[in-house]
Amino acid sequence: MVVKNVLEHIVWQQLDEVLDRFPAMCRCEKCRADIAAYTLNHMKPHYVVSEKGALFAKTQSLDASFKVELLIIMSEAVKQVQAHPRHE
Ligand SMILES: [Zn+2]
């Protein structure tokens, strides 16, 4: 059994979808990691106890308001990283 912040998994899962809405955004590894970090720092962690394979099922059952909040914060994250990229 492991204790996992399921939010980490969800953020990476949603990242491409969010980036598709910002065609001008850099998609390099650094920027993607910065977007994920910003999002995780601005949301409450969502810990679950999981067995192997159970994590995916959990992420499917998240409620709609949680997903809306996540997408708002991820969009903010993209704007932040776009305004202050850690590279040229
Ligand atoms: Zn970049």
PDB file of the backbone (N, CA, C, O) and the ligand in Angstrom, with CONECT records:
HET     ZN  A 101       1
ATOM      1  N   MET A   1       0.847  -1.199   0.000  1.00  0.00           N
ATOM      2  CA  MET A   1       0.000   0.000   0.000  1.00  0.00           C
ATOM      3  C   MET A   1       0.881   1.247   0.000  1.00  0.00           C
ATOM      4  O   MET A   1       1.930   1.273   0.644  1.00  0.00           O
ATOM      5  N   VAL A   2       0.459   2.261  -0.711  1.00  0.00           N
ATOM      6  CA  VAL A   2       1.199   3.516  -0.722  1.00  0.00           C
ATOM      7  C   VAL A   2       0.238   4.679  -0.502  1.00  0.00           C
ATOM      8  O   VAL A   2      -0.937   4.619  -0.862  1.00  0.00           O
ATOM      9  N   VAL A   3       0.774   5.739   0.099  1.00  0.00           N
ATOM     10  CA  VAL A   3      -0.004   6.973   0.237  1.00  0.00           C
ATOM     11  C   VAL A   3       0.491   7.925  -0.840  1.00  0.00           C
ATOM     12  O   VAL A   3       1.678   8.241  -0.917  1.00  0.00           O
ATOM     13  N   LYS A   4      -0.437   8.372  -1.664  1.00  0.00           N
ATOM     14  CA  LYS A   4      -0.049   9.207  -2.804  1.00  0.00           C
ATOM     15  C   LYS A   4      -0.900  10.457  -2.865  1.00  0.00           C
ATOM     16  O   LYS A   4      -2.093  10.437  -2.562  1.00  0.00           O
ATOM     17  N   ASN A   5      -0.259  11.550  -3.264  1.00  0.00           N
ATOM     18  CA  ASN A   5      -1.012  12.751  -3.585  1.00  0.00           C
ATOM     19  C   ASN A   5      -1.522  12.567  -5.011  1.00  0.00           C
ATOM     20  O   ASN A   5      -0.782  12.736  -5.980  1.00  0.00           O
ATOM     21  N   VAL A   6      -2.778  12.223  -5.114  1.00  0.00           N
ATOM     22  CA  VAL A   6      -3.364  11.878  -6.404  1.00  0.00           C
ATOM     23  C   VAL A   6      -3.360  13.082  -7.359  1.00  0.00           C
ATOM     24  O   VAL A   6      -3.424  12.937  -8.580  1.00  0.00           O
ATOM     25  N   LEU A   7      -3.282  14.261  -6.759  1.00  0.00           N
ATOM     26  CA  LEU A   7      -3.247  15.488  -7.549  1.00  0.00           C
ATOM     27  C   LEU A   7      -2.044  15.512  -8.505  1.00  0.00           C
ATOM     28  O   LEU A   7      -2.151  15.992  -9.633  1.00  0.00           O
ATOM     29  N   GLU A   8      -0.912  14.994  -8.047  1.00  0.00           N
ATOM     30  CA  GLU A   8       0.284  14.946  -8.904  1.00  0.00           C
ATOM     31  C   GLU A   8       0.001  14.185 -10.195  1.00  0.00           C
ATOM     32  O   GLU A   8       0.358  14.614 -11.292  1.00  0.00           O
ATOM     33  N   HIS A   9      -0.640  13.066 -10.025  1.00  0.00           N
ATOM     34  CA  HIS A   9      -0.989  12.219 -11.159  1.00  0.00           C
ATOM     35  C   HIS A   9      -1.958  12.955 -12.097  1.00  0.00           C
ATOM     36  O   HIS A   9      -1.800  12.930 -13.317  1.00  0.00           O
ATOM     37  N   ILE A  10      -2.951  13.600 -11.504  1.00  0.00           N
ATOM     38  CA  ILE A  10      -3.975  14.273 -12.307  1.00  0.00           C
ATOM     39  C   ILE A  10      -3.385  15.466 -13.061  1.00  0.00           C
ATOM     40  O   ILE A  10      -3.725  15.704 -14.220  1.00  0.00           O
ATOM     41  N   VAL A  11      -2.504  16.210 -12.402  1.00  0.00           N
ATOM     42  CA  VAL A  11      -1.902  17.382 -13.044  1.00  0.00           C
ATOM     43  C   VAL A  11      -1.152  16.964 -14.308  1.00  0.00           C
ATOM     44  O   VAL A  11      -1.287  17.593 -15.357  1.00  0.00           O
ATOM     45  N   TRP A  12      -0.367  15.905 -14.198  1.00  0.00           N
ATOM     46  CA  TRP A  12       0.381  15.449 -15.387  1.00  0.00           C
ATOM     47  C   TRP A  12      -0.572  14.926 -16.456  1.00  0.00           C
ATOM     48  O   TRP A  12      -0.324  15.068 -17.654  1.00  0.00           O
ATOM     49  N   GLN A  13      -1.651  14.326 -16.009  1.00  0.00           N
ATOM     50  CA  GLN A  13      -2.635  13.787 -16.940  1.00  0.00           C
ATOM     51  C   GLN A  13      -3.348  14.908 -17.727  1.00  0.00           C
ATOM     52  O   GLN A  13      -3.699  14.733 -18.894  1.00  0.00           O
ATOM     53  N   GLN A  14      -3.551  16.043 -17.072  1.00  0.00           N
ATOM     54  CA  GLN A  14      -4.296  17.148 -17.685  1.00  0.00           C
ATOM     55  C   GLN A  14      -3.404  18.124 -18.441  1.00  0.00           C
ATOM     56  O   GLN A  14      -3.896  18.986 -19.169  1.00  0.00           O
ATOM     57  N   LEU A  15      -2.091  17.987 -18.267  1.00  0.00           N
ATOM     58  CA  LEU A  15      -1.168  19.007 -18.754  1.00  0.00           C
ATOM     59  C   LEU A  15      -1.285  19.258 -20.262  1.00  0.00           C
ATOM     60  O   LEU A  15      -1.331  20.410 -20.695  1.00  0.00           O
ATOM     61  N   ASP A  16      -1.333  18.194 -21.055  1.00  0.00           N
ATOM     62  CA  ASP A  16      -1.408  18.373 -22.510  1.00  0.00           C
ATOM     63  C   ASP A  16      -2.697  19.070 -22.919  1.00  0.00           C
ATOM     64  O   ASP A  16      -2.713  19.931 -23.799  1.00  0.00           O
ATOM     65  N   GLU A  17      -3.783  18.669 -22.250  1.00  0.00           N
ATOM     66  CA  GLU A  17      -5.083  19.263 -22.537  1.00  0.00           C
ATOM     67  C   GLU A  17      -5.048  20.775 -22.277  1.00  0.00           C
ATOM     68  O   GLU A  17      -5.568  21.564 -23.067  1.00  0.00           O
ATOM     69  N   VAL A  18      -4.434  21.160 -21.167  1.00  0.00           N
ATOM     70  CA  VAL A  18      -4.345  22.578 -20.821  1.00  0.00           C
ATOM     71  C   VAL A  18      -3.418  23.306 -21.801  1.00  0.00           C
ATOM     72  O   VAL A  18      -3.720  24.411 -22.250  1.00  0.00           O
ATOM     73  N   LEU A  19      -2.300  22.676 -22.122  1.00  0.00           N
ATOM     74  CA  LEU A  19      -1.346  23.317 -23.040  1.00  0.00           C
ATOM     75  C   LEU A  19      -1.948  23.524 -24.433  1.00  0.00           C
ATOM     76  O   LEU A  19      -1.583  24.466 -25.137  1.00  0.00           O
ATOM     77  N   ASP A  20      -2.866  22.647 -24.824  1.00  0.00           N
ATOM     78  CA  ASP A  20      -3.522  22.790 -26.127  1.00  0.00           C
ATOM     79  C   ASP A  20      -4.295  24.104 -26.237  1.00  0.00           C
ATOM     80  O   ASP A  20      -4.513  24.618 -27.334  1.00  0.00           O
ATOM     81  N   ARG A  21      -4.702  24.635 -25.096  1.00  0.00           N
ATOM     82  CA  ARG A  21      -5.443  25.903 -25.107  1.00  0.00           C
ATOM     83  C   ARG A  21      -4.512  27.105 -25.191  1.00  0.00           C
ATOM     84  O   ARG A  21      -4.959  28.231 -25.411  1.00  0.00           O
ATOM     85  N   PHE A  22      -3.215  26.862 -25.014  1.00  0.00           N
ATOM     86  CA  PHE A  22      -2.236  27.952 -25.057  1.00  0.00           C
ATOM     87  C   PHE A  22      -1.170  27.613 -26.097  1.00  0.00           C
ATOM     88  O   PHE A  22      -0.061  27.205 -25.751  1.00  0.00           O
ATOM     89  N   PRO A  23      -1.518  27.788 -27.384  1.00  0.00           N
ATOM     90  CA  PRO A  23      -0.586  27.357 -28.437  1.00  0.00           C
ATOM     91  C   PRO A  23       0.766  28.087 -28.380  1.00  0.00           C
ATOM     92  O   PRO A  23       1.767  27.567 -28.874  1.00  0.00           O
ATOM     93  N   ALA A  24       0.799  29.262 -27.794  1.00  0.00           N
ATOM     94  CA  ALA A  24       2.052  30.021 -27.739  1.00  0.00           C
ATOM     95  C   ALA A  24       2.971  29.548 -26.613  1.00  0.00           C
ATOM     96  O   ALA A  24       4.142  29.923 -26.548  1.00  0.00           O
ATOM     97  N   MET A  25       2.417  28.719 -25.732  1.00  0.00           N
ATOM     98  CA  MET A  25       3.189  28.295 -24.567  1.00  0.00           C
ATOM     99  C   MET A  25       4.273  27.294 -24.940  1.00  0.00           C
ATOM    100  O   MET A  25       4.047  26.375 -25.727  1.00  0.00           O
ATOM    101  N   CYS A  26       5.465  27.490 -24.356  1.00  0.00           N
ATOM    102  CA  CYS A  26       6.568  26.540 -24.519  1.00  0.00           C
ATOM    103  C   CYS A  26       6.174  25.207 -23.882  1.00  0.00           C
ATOM    104  O   CYS A  26       5.569  25.171 -22.810  1.00  0.00           O
ATOM    105  N   ARG A  27       6.525  24.119 -24.556  1.00  0.00           N
ATOM    106  CA  ARG A  27       6.148  22.791 -24.044  1.00  0.00           C
ATOM    107  C   ARG A  27       7.357  21.983 -23.583  1.00  0.00           C
ATOM    108  O   ARG A  27       7.291  20.757 -23.491  1.00  0.00           O
ATOM    109  N   CYS A  28       8.445  22.661 -23.297  1.00  0.00           N
ATOM    110  CA  CYS A  28       9.645  21.920 -22.893  1.00  0.00           C
ATOM    111  C   CYS A  28       9.472  21.343 -21.487  1.00  0.00           C
ATOM    112  O   CYS A  28       8.542  21.691 -20.761  1.00  0.00           O
ATOM    113  N   GLU A  29      10.383  20.464 -21.134  1.00  0.00           N
ATOM    114  CA  GLU A  29      10.316  19.764 -19.866  1.00  0.00           C
ATOM    115  C   GLU A  29      10.329  20.720 -18.669  1.00  0.00           C
ATOM    116  O   GLU A  29       9.593  20.522 -17.702  1.00  0.00           O
ATOM    117  N   LYS A  30      11.169  21.756 -18.740  1.00  0.00           N
ATOM    118  CA  LYS A  30      11.285  22.723 -17.639  1.00  0.00           C
ATOM    119  C   LYS A  30       9.969  23.451 -17.405  1.00  0.00           C
ATOM    120  O   LYS A  30       9.500  23.565 -16.272  1.00  0.00           O
ATOM    121  N   CYS A  31       9.381  23.939 -18.490  1.00  0.00           N
ATOM    122  CA  CYS A  31       8.134  24.694 -18.357  1.00  0.00           C
ATOM    123  C   CYS A  31       7.007  23.795 -17.875  1.00  0.00           C
ATOM    124  O   CYS A  31       6.199  24.203 -17.041  1.00  0.00           O
ATOM    125  N   ARG A  32       6.948  22.576 -18.393  1.00  0.00           N
ATOM    126  CA  ARG A  32       5.915  21.630 -17.942  1.00  0.00           C
ATOM    127  C   ARG A  32       6.050  21.354 -16.443  1.00  0.00           C
ATOM    128  O   ARG A  32       5.057  21.320 -15.715  1.00  0.00           O
ATOM    129  N   ALA A  33       7.282  21.158 -15.997  1.00  0.00           N
ATOM    130  CA  ALA A  33       7.513  20.888 -14.576  1.00  0.00           C
ATOM    131  C   ALA A  33       7.137  22.110 -13.734  1.00  0.00           C
ATOM    132  O   ALA A  33       6.570  21.966 -12.651  1.00  0.00           O
ATOM    133  N   ASP A  34       7.452  23.314 -14.228  1.00  0.00           N
ATOM    134  CA  ASP A  34       7.092  24.534 -13.501  1.00  0.00           C
ATOM    135  C   ASP A  34       5.579  24.704 -13.395  1.00  0.00           C
ATOM    136  O   ASP A  34       5.071  25.128 -12.357  1.00  0.00           O
ATOM    137  N   ILE A  35       4.870  24.377 -14.454  1.00  0.00           N
ATOM    138  CA  ILE A  35       3.398  24.450 -14.429  1.00  0.00           C
ATOM    139  C   ILE A  35       2.847  23.464 -13.398  1.00  0.00           C
ATOM    140  O   ILE A  35       1.954  23.799 -12.620  1.00  0.00           O
ATOM    141  N   ALA A  36       3.384  22.260 -13.401  1.00  0.00           N
ATOM    142  CA  ALA A  36       2.934  21.245 -12.436  1.00  0.00           C
ATOM    143  C   ALA A  36       3.224  21.706 -11.008  1.00  0.00           C
ATOM    144  O   ALA A  36       2.370  21.578 -10.131  1.00  0.00           O
ATOM    145  N   ALA A  37       4.416  22.237 -10.771  1.00  0.00           N
ATOM    146  CA  ALA A  37       4.791  22.671  -9.420  1.00  0.00           C
ATOM    147  C   ALA A  37       3.903  23.817  -8.946  1.00  0.00           C
ATOM    148  O   ALA A  37       3.441  23.818  -7.805  1.00  0.00           O
ATOM    149  N   TYR A  38       3.664  24.791  -9.821  1.00  0.00           N
ATOM    150  CA  TYR A  38       2.807  25.926  -9.462  1.00  0.00           C
ATOM    151  C   TYR A  38       1.415  25.416  -9.076  1.00  0.00           C
ATOM    152  O   TYR A  38       0.855  25.827  -8.059  1.00  0.00           O
ATOM    153  N   THR A  39       0.875  24.533  -9.884  1.00  0.00           N
ATOM    154  CA  THR A  39      -0.466  24.001  -9.622  1.00  0.00           C
ATOM    155  C   THR A  39      -0.509  23.274  -8.280  1.00  0.00           C
ATOM    156  O   THR A  39      -1.424  23.472  -7.480  1.00  0.00           O
ATOM    157  N   LEU A  40       0.495  22.429  -8.048  1.00  0.00           N
ATOM    158  CA  LEU A  40       0.510  21.650  -6.807  1.00  0.00           C
ATOM    159  C   LEU A  40       0.687  22.548  -5.587  1.00  0.00           C
ATOM    160  O   LEU A  40       0.188  22.229  -4.508  1.00  0.00           O
ATOM    161  N   ASN A  41       1.389  23.662  -5.748  1.00  0.00           N
ATOM    162  CA  ASN A  41       1.575  24.593  -4.634  1.00  0.00           C
ATOM    163  C   ASN A  41       0.340  25.433  -4.352  1.00  0.00           C
ATOM    164  O   ASN A  41       0.222  26.014  -3.273  1.00  0.00           O
ATOM    165  N   HIS A  42      -0.570  25.505  -5.294  1.00  0.00           N
ATOM    166  CA  HIS A  42      -1.745  26.356  -5.126  1.00  0.00           C
ATOM    167  C   HIS A  42      -3.030  25.582  -4.904  1.00  0.00           C
ATOM    168  O   HIS A  42      -4.111  26.169  -4.855  1.00  0.00           O
ATOM    169  N   MET A  43      -2.921  24.271  -4.769  1.00  0.00           N
ATOM    170  CA  MET A  43      -4.107  23.469  -4.472  1.00  0.00           C
ATOM    171  C   MET A  43      -3.850  22.619  -3.243  1.00  0.00           C
ATOM    172  O   MET A  43      -2.710  22.277  -2.930  1.00  0.00           O
ATOM    173  N   LYS A  44      -4.927  22.284  -2.555  1.00  0.00           N
ATOM    174  CA  LYS A  44      -4.798  21.364  -1.432  1.00  0.00           C
ATOM    175  C   LYS A  44      -4.396  19.994  -1.961  1.00  0.00           C
ATOM    176  O   LYS A  44      -4.948  19.528  -2.957  1.00  0.00           O
ATOM    177  N   PRO A  45      -3.442  19.349  -1.306  1.00  0.00           N
ATOM    178  CA  PRO A  45      -3.115  17.992  -1.742  1.00  0.00           C
ATOM    179  C   PRO A  45      -4.302  17.064  -1.537  1.00  0.00           C
ATOM    180  O   PRO A  45      -5.160  17.314  -0.691  1.00  0.00           O
ATOM    181  N   HIS A  46      -4.341  16.021  -2.299  1.00  0.00           N
ATOM    182  CA  HIS A  46      -5.474  15.107  -2.289  1.00  0.00           C
ATOM    183  C   HIS A  46      -4.910  13.701  -2.145  1.00  0.00           C
ATOM    184  O   HIS A  46      -4.689  12.993  -3.127  1.00  0.00           O
ATOM    185  N   TYR A  47      -4.683  13.314  -0.881  1.00  0.00           N
ATOM    186  CA  TYR A  47      -4.010  12.041  -0.628  1.00  0.00           C
ATOM    187  C   TYR A  47      -4.974  10.866  -0.644  1.00  0.00           C
ATOM    188  O   TYR A  47      -6.093  10.936  -0.136  1.00  0.00           O
ATOM    189  N   VAL A  48      -4.508   9.806  -1.236  1.00  0.00           N
ATOM    190  CA  VAL A  48      -5.275   8.556  -1.205  1.00  0.00           C
ATOM    191  C   VAL A  48      -4.334   7.414  -0.836  1.00  0.00           C
ATOM    192  O   VAL A  48      -3.132   7.455  -1.100  1.00  0.00           O
ATOM    193  N   VAL A  49      -4.913   6.415  -0.230  1.00  0.00           N
ATOM    194  CA  VAL A  49      -4.175   5.180   0.005  1.00  0.00           C
ATOM    195  C   VAL A  49      -4.484   4.281  -1.178  1.00  0.00           C
ATOM    196  O   VAL A  49      -5.645   4.058  -1.521  1.00  0.00           O
ATOM    197  N   SER A  50      -3.451   3.782  -1.782  1.00  0.00           N
ATOM    198  CA  SER A  50      -3.669   3.087  -3.037  1.00  0.00           C
ATOM    199  C   SER A  50      -2.914   1.767  -3.103  1.00  0.00           C
ATOM    200  O   SER A  50      -1.807   1.626  -2.584  1.00  0.00           O
ATOM    201  N   GLU A  51      -3.541   0.826  -3.748  1.00  0.00           N
ATOM    202  CA  GLU A  51      -2.834  -0.369  -4.154  1.00  0.00           C
ATOM    203  C   GLU A  51      -2.468  -0.147  -5.611  1.00  0.00           C
ATOM    204  O   GLU A  51      -2.972   0.786  -6.237  1.00  0.00           O
ATOM    205  N   LYS A  52      -1.622  -0.966  -6.149  1.00  0.00           N
ATOM    206  CA  LYS A  52      -1.270  -0.842  -7.570  1.00  0.00           C
ATOM    207  C   LYS A  52      -2.524  -0.857  -8.426  1.00  0.00           C
ATOM    208  O   LYS A  52      -3.391  -1.715  -8.257  1.00  0.00           O
ATOM    209  N   GLY A  53      -2.617   0.103  -9.353  1.00  0.00           N
ATOM    210  CA  GLY A  53      -3.736   0.091 -10.277  1.00  0.00           C
ATOM    211  C   GLY A  53      -4.973   0.808  -9.783  1.00  0.00           C
ATOM    212  O   GLY A  53      -5.873   1.109 -10.567  1.00  0.00           O
ATOM    213  N   ALA A  54      -5.026   1.087  -8.486  1.00  0.00           N
ATOM    214  CA  ALA A  54      -6.233   1.695  -7.937  1.00  0.00           C
ATOM    215  C   ALA A  54      -6.271   3.202  -8.200  1.00  0.00           C
ATOM    216  O   ALA A  54      -7.334   3.820  -8.152  1.00  0.00           O
ATOM    217  N   LEU A  55      -5.117   3.779  -8.475  1.00  0.00           N
ATOM    218  CA  LEU A  55      -5.011   5.225  -8.603  1.00  0.00           C
ATOM    219  C   LEU A  55      -5.841   5.770  -9.763  1.00  0.00           C
ATOM    220  O   LEU A  55      -6.508   6.797  -9.635  1.00  0.00           O
ATOM    221  N   PHE A  56      -5.790   5.077 -10.883  1.00  0.00           N
ATOM    222  CA  PHE A  56      -6.490   5.570 -12.065  1.00  0.00           C
ATOM    223  C   PHE A  56      -7.987   5.670 -11.818  1.00  0.00           C
ATOM    224  O   PHE A  56      -8.617   6.670 -12.162  1.00  0.00           O
ATOM    225  N   ALA A  57      -8.549   4.633 -11.222  1.00  0.00           N
ATOM    226  CA  ALA A  57      -9.979   4.614 -10.932  1.00  0.00           C
ATOM    227  C   ALA A  57     -10.358   5.804 -10.053  1.00  0.00           C
ATOM    228  O   ALA A  57     -11.391   6.435 -10.278  1.00  0.00           O
ATOM    229  N   LYS A  58      -9.544   6.109  -9.068  1.00  0.00           N
ATOM    230  CA  LYS A  58      -9.813   7.232  -8.163  1.00  0.00           C
ATOM    231  C   LYS A  58      -9.894   8.553  -8.918  1.00  0.00           C
ATOM    232  O   LYS A  58     -10.779   9.366  -8.650  1.00  0.00           O
ATOM    233  N   THR A  59      -8.985   8.772  -9.853  1.00  0.00           N
ATOM    234  CA  THR A  59      -8.948  10.057 -10.545  1.00  0.00           C
ATOM    235  C   THR A  59     -10.190  10.238 -11.406  1.00  0.00           C
ATOM    236  O   THR A  59     -10.590  11.366 -11.694  1.00  0.00           O
ATOM    237  N   GLN A  60     -10.799   9.137 -11.816  1.00  0.00           N
ATOM    238  CA  GLN A  60     -11.996   9.232 -12.654  1.00  0.00           C
ATOM    239  C   GLN A  60     -13.209   9.713 -11.864  1.00  0.00           C
ATOM    240  O   GLN A  60     -14.156  10.246 -12.442  1.00  0.00           O
ATOM    241  N   SER A  61     -13.184   9.528 -10.564  1.00  0.00           N
ATOM    242  CA  SER A  61     -14.366   9.835  -9.771  1.00  0.00           C
ATOM    243  C   SER A  61     -14.311  11.226  -9.126  1.00  0.00           C
ATOM    244  O   SER A  61     -15.124  11.536  -8.255  1.00  0.00           O
ATOM    245  N   LEU A  62     -13.373  12.049  -9.542  1.00  0.00           N
ATOM    246  CA  LEU A  62     -13.287  13.400  -8.985  1.00  0.00           C
ATOM    247  C   LEU A  62     -14.506  14.207  -9.390  1.00  0.00           C
ATOM    248  O   LEU A  62     -15.019  14.060 -10.500  1.00  0.00           O
ATOM    249  N   ASP A  63     -14.966  15.057  -8.490  1.00  0.00           N
ATOM    250  CA  ASP A  63     -16.171  15.787  -8.844  1.00  0.00           C
ATOM    251  C   ASP A  63     -15.875  16.973  -9.759  1.00  0.00           C
ATOM    252  O   ASP A  63     -14.738  17.426  -9.890  1.00  0.00           O
ATOM    253  N   ALA A  64     -16.938  17.449 -10.379  1.00  0.00           N
ATOM    254  CA  ALA A  64     -16.801  18.451 -11.428  1.00  0.00           C
ATOM    255  C   ALA A  64     -16.216  19.764 -10.909  1.00  0.00           C
ATOM    256  O   ALA A  64     -15.420  20.404 -11.596  1.00  0.00           O
ATOM    257  N   SER A  65     -16.610  20.166  -9.696  1.00  0.00           N
ATOM    258  CA  SER A  65     -16.115  21.442  -9.177  1.00  0.00           C
ATOM    259  C   SER A  65     -14.611  21.380  -8.916  1.00  0.00           C
ATOM    260  O   SER A  65     -13.901  22.373  -9.072  1.00  0.00           O
ATOM    261  N   PHE A  66     -14.138  20.202  -8.518  1.00  0.00           N
ATOM    262  CA  PHE A  66     -12.703  20.017  -8.330  1.00  0.00           C
ATOM    263  C   PHE A  66     -11.967  20.186  -9.658  1.00  0.00           C
ATOM    264  O   PHE A  66     -10.916  20.823  -9.718  1.00  0.00           O
ATOM    265  N   LYS A  67     -12.519  19.619 -10.701  1.00  0.00           N
ATOM    266  CA  LYS A  67     -11.886  19.696 -12.019  1.00  0.00           C
ATOM    267  C   LYS A  67     -11.869  21.131 -12.537  1.00  0.00           C
ATOM    268  O   LYS A  67     -10.896  21.563 -13.155  1.00  0.00           O
ATOM    269  N   VAL A  68     -12.950  21.865 -12.282  1.00  0.00           N
ATOM    270  CA  VAL A  68     -13.007  23.266 -12.699  1.00  0.00           C
ATOM    271  C   VAL A  68     -11.914  24.056 -11.981  1.00  0.00           C
ATOM    272  O   VAL A  68     -11.194  24.838 -12.601  1.00  0.00           O
ATOM    273  N   GLU A  69     -11.798  23.844 -10.666  1.00  0.00           N
ATOM    274  CA  GLU A  69     -10.771  24.540  -9.892  1.00  0.00           C
ATOM    275  C   GLU A  69      -9.377  24.202 -10.420  1.00  0.00           C
ATOM    276  O   GLU A  69      -8.524  25.075 -10.576  1.00  0.00           O
ATOM    277  N   LEU A  70      -9.173  22.920 -10.688  1.00  0.00           N
ATOM    278  CA  LEU A  70      -7.881  22.472 -11.205  1.00  0.00           C
ATOM    279  C   LEU A  70      -7.537  23.178 -12.520  1.00  0.00           C
ATOM    280  O   LEU A  70      -6.414  23.650 -12.701  1.00  0.00           O
ATOM    281  N   LEU A  71      -8.499  23.245 -13.424  1.00  0.00           N
ATOM    282  CA  LEU A  71      -8.221  23.838 -14.727  1.00  0.00           C
ATOM    283  C   LEU A  71      -7.975  25.335 -14.623  1.00  0.00           C
ATOM    284  O   LEU A  71      -7.179  25.891 -15.379  1.00  0.00           O
ATOM    285  N   ILE A  72      -8.665  25.997 -13.677  1.00  0.00           N
ATOM    286  CA  ILE A  72      -8.439  27.434 -13.466  1.00  0.00           C
ATOM    287  C   ILE A  72      -7.006  27.653 -12.972  1.00  0.00           C
ATOM    288  O   ILE A  72      -6.293  28.525 -13.469  1.00  0.00           O
ATOM    289  N   ILE A  73      -6.603  26.857 -11.999  1.00  0.00           N
ATOM    290  CA  ILE A  73      -5.262  27.042 -11.434  1.00  0.00           C
ATOM    291  C   ILE A  73      -4.187  26.648 -12.438  1.00  0.00           C
ATOM    292  O   ILE A  73      -3.134  27.282 -12.497  1.00  0.00           O
ATOM    293  N   MET A  74      -4.437  25.616 -13.223  1.00  0.00           N
ATOM    294  CA  MET A  74      -3.460  25.241 -14.244  1.00  0.00           C
ATOM    295  C   MET A  74      -3.328  26.324 -15.318  1.00  0.00           C
ATOM    296  O   MET A  74      -2.236  26.553 -15.838  1.00  0.00           O
ATOM    297  N   SER A  75      -4.430  26.984 -15.649  1.00  0.00           N
ATOM    298  CA  SER A  75      -4.366  28.079 -16.619  1.00  0.00           C
ATOM    299  C   SER A  75      -3.559  29.245 -16.059  1.00  0.00           C
ATOM    300  O   SER A  75      -2.769  29.864 -16.773  1.00  0.00           O
ATOM    301  N   GLU A  76      -3.763  29.539 -14.775  1.00  0.00           N
ATOM    302  CA  GLU A  76      -2.955  30.559 -14.095  1.00  0.00           C
ATOM    303  C   GLU A  76      -1.480  30.187 -14.140  1.00  0.00           C
ATOM    304  O   GLU A  76      -0.615  31.025 -14.395  1.00  0.00           O
ATOM    305  N   ALA A  77      -1.213  28.909 -13.887  1.00  0.00           N
ATOM    306  CA  ALA A  77       0.164  28.409 -13.880  1.00  0.00           C
ATOM    307  C   ALA A  77       0.822  28.634 -15.242  1.00  0.00           C
ATOM    308  O   ALA A  77       1.971  29.068 -15.323  1.00  0.00           O
ATOM    309  N   VAL A  78       0.087  28.338 -16.299  1.00  0.00           N
ATOM    310  CA  VAL A  78       0.626  28.528 -17.651  1.00  0.00           C
ATOM    311  C   VAL A  78       0.979  29.997 -17.866  1.00  0.00           C
ATOM    312  O   VAL A  78       2.045  30.316 -18.393  1.00  0.00           O
ATOM    313  N   LYS A  79       0.079  30.889 -17.456  1.00  0.00           N
ATOM    314  CA  LYS A  79       0.326  32.328 -17.645  1.00  0.00           C
ATOM    315  C   LYS A  79       1.546  32.782 -16.855  1.00  0.00           C
ATOM    316  O   LYS A  79       2.357  33.565 -17.349  1.00  0.00           O
ATOM    317  N   GLN A  80       1.673  32.287 -15.626  1.00  0.00           N
ATOM    318  CA  GLN A  80       2.831  32.628 -14.785  1.00  0.00           C
ATOM    319  C   GLN A  80       4.138  32.177 -15.429  1.00  0.00           C
ATOM    320  O   GLN A  80       5.100  32.939 -15.525  1.00  0.00           O
ATOM    321  N   VAL A  81       4.147  30.922 -15.868  1.00  0.00           N
ATOM    322  CA  VAL A  81       5.381  30.363 -16.423  1.00  0.00           C
ATOM    323  C   VAL A  81       5.706  31.029 -17.775  1.00  0.00           C
ATOM    324  O   VAL A  81       6.868  31.252 -18.113  1.00  0.00           O
ATOM    325  N   GLN A  82       4.664  31.331 -18.515  1.00  0.00           N
ATOM    326  CA  GLN A  82       4.846  32.015 -19.801  1.00  0.00           C
ATOM    327  C   GLN A  82       5.451  33.414 -19.593  1.00  0.00           C
ATOM    328  O   GLN A  82       6.293  33.871 -20.366  1.00  0.00           O
ATOM    329  N   ALA A  83       4.993  34.070 -18.526  1.00  0.00           N
ATOM    330  CA  ALA A  83       5.493  35.428 -18.235  1.00  0.00           C
ATOM    331  C   ALA A  83       6.912  35.393 -17.669  1.00  0.00           C
ATOM    332  O   ALA A  83       7.694  36.319 -17.884  1.00  0.00           O
ATOM    333  N   HIS A  84       7.239  34.326 -16.947  1.00  0.00           N
ATOM    334  CA  HIS A  84       8.570  34.221 -16.328  1.00  0.00           C
ATOM    335  C   HIS A  84       9.197  32.867 -16.592  1.00  0.00           C
ATOM    336  O   HIS A  84       9.414  32.096 -15.657  1.00  0.00           O
ATOM    337  N   PRO A  85       9.495  32.558 -17.858  1.00  0.00           N
ATOM    338  CA  PRO A  85      10.117  31.255 -18.117  1.00  0.00           C
ATOM    339  C   PRO A  85      11.523  31.214 -17.512  1.00  0.00           C
ATOM    340  O   PRO A  85      12.197  32.240 -17.412  1.00  0.00           O
ATOM    341  N   ARG A  86      11.951  30.023 -17.113  1.00  0.00           N
ATOM    342  CA  ARG A  86      13.268  29.901 -16.481  1.00  0.00           C
ATOM    343  C   ARG A  86      14.374  29.660 -17.516  1.00  0.00           C
ATOM    344  O   ARG A  86      15.439  29.131 -17.197  1.00  0.00           O
ATOM    345  N   HIS A  87      14.096  30.056 -18.748  1.00  0.00           N
ATOM    346  CA  HIS A  87      15.112  29.936 -19.802  1.00  0.00           C
ATOM    347  C   HIS A  87      14.770  30.959 -20.872  1.00  0.00           C
ATOM    348  O   HIS A  87      13.709  31.581 -20.816  1.00  0.00           O
ATOM    349  N   GLU A  88      15.640  31.138 -21.829  1.00  0.00           N
ATOM    350  CA  GLU A  88      15.380  32.102 -22.915  1.00  0.00           C
ATOM    351  C   GLU A  88      14.471  31.506 -23.964  1.00  0.00           C
ATOM    352  O   GLU A  88      14.145  32.169 -24.948  1.00  0.00           O
TER     353      GLU A  88
HETATM  354 ZN    ZN A 101      10.233  26.033 -21.855  1.00  0.00          ZN2+
END
